[in-house]
Each structure stands twice: as C-alpha cells, then as structure tokens.
C-alpha cells in the first residue's frame, strides 16, 4: 500500500480517495445545521469493511436532501420505459437459497421491468452516452423482490456519501441548465478526474456499452455482491447477471447523434414494437456464486462496487429466464409510478456490507416517499405485492387499505380477528454475519486499486472497441473548456494504458504529455484479458430481431423485393419499406407496396442493415436527392451491410461511394442472393470498413 500523497490541494485516504481540506480561503464544510464535517468522502461504518451505521447524521442529511431535490420526476433514471412479463425458474436452488421463486423448476413469477437512462430529464432523448438502468420487480409468493441494477456491472463511486456529488456533477451545470443528458462538460470531468475510483466505470461508459442499439440487446447487472441464504442458514455471496438471448449490440457515436434527431424515442419504440409483434425480448438470469474463502483470496474486495469478478474466475450459472410479453396499459400509472427499492428483498436473499449498497438501501425509501406523496405508495397497483399482505400499518396520505377490526397493534389479547403475528420459522431472517469494529469514517485499503481492472477492461476489447473508447474520451473531453481538466484525465489514462493515453492526448491536441496521476496502488499488469467484457466477441449468431430498411422506388424489381422479404422473415428479422412518398411505390409488376417511412423520415440510422432497390427510370431522380445520398452515405460510414441492385450505382456515384464499395456492400440482383446478404448481416457490422471512414 502506497503512502498517502497530496493532489489538487488535498490528500489521499487509505482507499486512495481524495480529501480536499479547508485551508487558506476555503470555508469549512458543514451540515445544514452548521455542524462542521470532518470527512465528506466516507460514510460512518463499523470497521473499514463493516456495515454503514444508521447514526451517521452527516450522510443521512446529505442523502435526504439529495433525494428531495426534484418533484415529482426522479432525480436520476427519470427517462424510463417499462413492460410486464414473467421470470421462469430453470431448476431447484434450495441448496443455496430458500428464496421461494427459485424452488420449483418451470414456475413463472410475474415481473415488471423498467429500463432507463440515468443523467437525462424525463423529456430527454433515448440515445445519449449514458448508463442504462435495468430494474426488475419480482412479484413473488413471499413478497416483492427488486433487483435494481444497470447495464454496466460497476459504478463510479465506492461510497454512497458521494452519490449526490456524482449526480450533481453529471447533471446540467446549475448556472446555465445545460448540457442535457450528457457528461461532456467541465463539471463532470472535474469531479471524475478528482475521483480515481471512477476510472474503471469511465472505461465502460466510454465504450459502446453506453450507446446500445436497443434495450433488447443489453446485459443487466445487480452491480453489488449480495447473499443467498438457504434453509439451513448457510450463506454464499452472489452477483446477478442478465444475459440477452438475442446477443449484444450497440451503435456508433455518429449514428447515435443522428438517431436522437431522427427519433428521440428510438429505444422506447423498439421495445414497444417488439412486444406488440410477438417478438418478446428475453434474458437469462445468471449467477456468480462464491463463498467467503473465495472472497478472502480474490485479488480485489468483493464489497467494492467499482470492481467485477471476471466470468473466467467465477463462471455465470444460468438459472432462469426473463420474458417481457406485455406493454403497459397506462404509462403514468405503471412505468412512472413504479417504485424500486434495493432494500426490497425476500427470505433467502440478503444484503452485503458494500457501502454503496448500504447507502442505496437507506436512500430509496426516502426517494419514493417524496416522489409518490406519502408512505402508502405500496398500495399503487404496480407496486403492490401479489401475495397476501397482513400488517398493522395504517392511515397516512392516500391510504386505500387500512387494517380492519379493533386491534391495530401487537402484542394484543383480542383473540380471533386480532391481526397477524410474527413467524420465526418462515419470516425474513438476516444472515448473522459477524460485525465488529470501531466507529469511524474510513475507507478500506482493499478498495484502493483504481486502475488495474480499468486496464483489464480496456485490454479485453477488440481493436475496434478500443478505438471507440479513445474516440469517446476525445469527444467528451473536447467539450471541456478547461485545459487542466483534459490534462488531468490523460494523467489517469497513463495509469491504465499508455497507448490509450497517447491516442487521447493526440486527439485533444495536447502539446505536452502530463505526468501520470499519483496512484494509491500501482496498476497491475498481470490481470488476464476477459473476452466476456467485449461486445463484439459476444455478439449474436443470427440477425433475428434486427431491422432491415429497403429503399424502393417505383418500378423496383418485384422478384428481388419478394426474395428479400422472404429471407428477412426466415431469419426472424423485420423489414421496413422506405420510399420517396409515404404512399409507397408500385413495383415492376404494378403491385402497390405501402411505405413504412418516407425517405426523409426514415434515415438509414434507424436500421441495422439497408438494401437499395431503385428502378432504371427513377434512380437518377434519387441520385439528385440529398436525403437519398445521406441514406447511403450514413449506412456506409456506420459500417452497415448494404445490399444493392446494379441500378443503385448511379446513387452511389452521386454520393461519392462508387469507388469505395467493399465486401460489406453485396449485390442482390439475383433474388437468390437475398439469403447471402442476410447471412452476412449476422455479423451486424462490416467493421473492416471503419479505418477507411473514420480518420479522426
């Protein structure tokens, strides 16, 4: 463990976190009651790795005020979209958990899942560079279990004390109320570069994970280490994973920018359309299960939310599947009013001493109280358990269900009808983990390595993905007005990968390379690459669920259209027709084909692959149209597979692409070639093209 060092006017704590102190002209930080604050980085806990203590009035006030900053919109995860479905259990897991929903193979438990962005307001767009929330409410026979996670398995901070600061920094800057739904501004990067623990998460958010193609094609993670407890009281740690059955897929950054302009509701519409056509999104629930012995010998602290356990070290065991098969009846009543709380667990599932999780457990109930007007939000149908409820809680704002009879307390002696009683055998029992330690504000030294797993993530990406990470850092940091903030981020990147740091420095035009940031612990070079961390190495084996856009004109070859339609349907993909007018076209045999999109309302960014089928008579008109040129230029620039008939060459020439066509551009003049084209599309993108179309 390195000795403490000074940095940016402060010192580093035992966990490598920065403490900036009240010296010189800096005022002392206080609570709203005026009490001076000694440590604004760590919550009060029992020992360095122990649970957070409820008496921590400093964190309580800070989180309390943060939770109540906005009404009625969520402070974070405001823009969300949800659907109903079910979880089907694969096998009996009684050996590791007594949780009822995991006991009977084939049993289905009702669920509601909400996906969301984090930073944007409710009216923002769907495709910013951002984390995606992935929260599922299980309506089990023993009460509601809320698995509240993200599409990224780590987080920016290690202690809930810092959550208000993180979100304040990421949100719009308070004096100008912009930028909206993005972190490309000085406040965020100022905070991030003064928070070394965020480096691993920054690698994920600068990767393509932060610009997913669809909610249907993202992974989900519970982030924290939880506990499973069986009927014998034996416990193991567990990490939760959602694995999409249709594989992973993201878009490229330029594409994301244009999608937000073409369809700000792109992800919402995609999920709605998929469910409505019966193409129900599915994920498998996977578990990483490990014991205290593994936790003790693992290279990193399993209570640190900025760290993962690579799947190569602890394989993911798939134990069930999530199917979303019903859209909501009313967005406000269900998606907007659903209340997820990390403390909503059921017998057989328990918390760990992760300080970020402990703070979340403390915070969420407060948030729901403020958003939904009172303590009875559990009586709103979307939040109400589907199992029987019996308790003595009464009254309050908007109470719809009150206990009946005379007794509204216990113990009581009223006999029959005197109300429910505790159940020591079947009731929830907290796992009796040993807790002992001095009350102190301190971070465990086992949390101090902030760069090694960030390096492991970067090294586990393909060359294309590494290039995208570098470009993302360059774009985001180019929006920072302060040179010192840009340099500070590069100084951290030097601790992750020198090649990455050099790329970013060059892209930012830095004249002098900064010194590497001082590190609480040196970066490990021996961590093995983890292929499971790459999107491109874990893509689908089919084109199922993806969308092909056919650009047609009057007189388009009917045989080629029919062949393409059949190949697309056989693959389980979706076909959309784009035409010069929304009225559609008449093909070569005079058949009317209605359009799904008018050309200027259906740009190629909305599709996973495109096919261009003009006629001899109308291709010249198409070639003169700027929107048609944009259609093929964007598809080419975004490395999409392009199918085309020979007549399309005039459009390609007008767009300047005629001498650039590559193996990702596939002739489909013969109707039988449609299958060849769709087979090629299974790779999703023709990435070999990217070096030719992305020079900066």
Secondary structure as UniProt FT lines:
FT   STRAND          6..7
FT   TURN            8..9
FT   STRAND          10..12
FT   TURN            14..15
FT   STRAND          18..20
FT   TURN            24..25
FT   TURN            32..33
FT   STRAND          44..46
FT   TURN            48..49
FT   TURN            54..55
FT   HELIX           57..67
FT   STRAND          80..89
FT   TURN            94..96
FT   HELIX           100..102
FT   TURN            105..106
FT   STRAND          108..117
FT   TURN            122..123
FT   STRAND          132..140
FT   TURN            141..142
FT   STRAND          143..150
FT   HELIX           160..162
FT   HELIX           163..170
FT   TURN            174..177
FT   HELIX           186..193
FT   HELIX           196..198
FT   HELIX           199..205
FT   HELIX           208..210
FT   HELIX           215..217
FT   STRAND          220..221
FT   STRAND          226..229
FT   TURN            231..232
FT   STRAND          235..244
FT   TURN            245..246
FT   HELIX           253..262
FT   TURN            264..265
FT   HELIX           266..276
FT   TURN            277..278
FT   STRAND          281..290
FT   HELIX           292..297
FT   TURN            302..303
FT   TURN            305..306
FT   TURN            311..313
FT   STRAND          317..326
FT   HELIX           332..336
FT   TURN            342..343
FT   TURN            347..348
FT   STRAND          349..350
FT   HELIX           355..372
FT   TURN            375..376
FT   HELIX           377..379
FT   TURN            381..383
FT   TURN            397..398
FT   TURN            416..417
FT   TURN            424..426
FT   STRAND          439..441
FT   HELIX           445..447
FT   HELIX           452..459
FT   HELIX           463..478
FT   HELIX           483..493
FT   TURN            494..496
FT   HELIX           498..508
FT   HELIX           531..533
FT   HELIX           536..538
FT   TURN            544..545
FT   STRAND          547..552
FT   TURN            554..555
FT   HELIX           558..571
FT   STRAND          574..579
FT   TURN            582..583
FT   STRAND          585..586
FT   TURN            588..589
FT   STRAND          592..593
FT   STRAND          597..598
FT   HELIX           599..601
FT   HELIX           604..606
FT   STRAND          609..613
FT   TURN            616..618
FT   HELIX           619..623
FT   HELIX           626..637
FT   TURN            638..639
FT   STRAND          642..644
FT   HELIX           646..648
FT   HELIX           649..654
FT   TURN            655..656
FT   TURN            658..660
FT   TURN            663..664
FT   STRAND          665..667
FT   TURN            671..672
FT   HELIX           673..681
FT   TURN            682..683
FT   HELIX           687..689
FT   HELIX           690..693
//
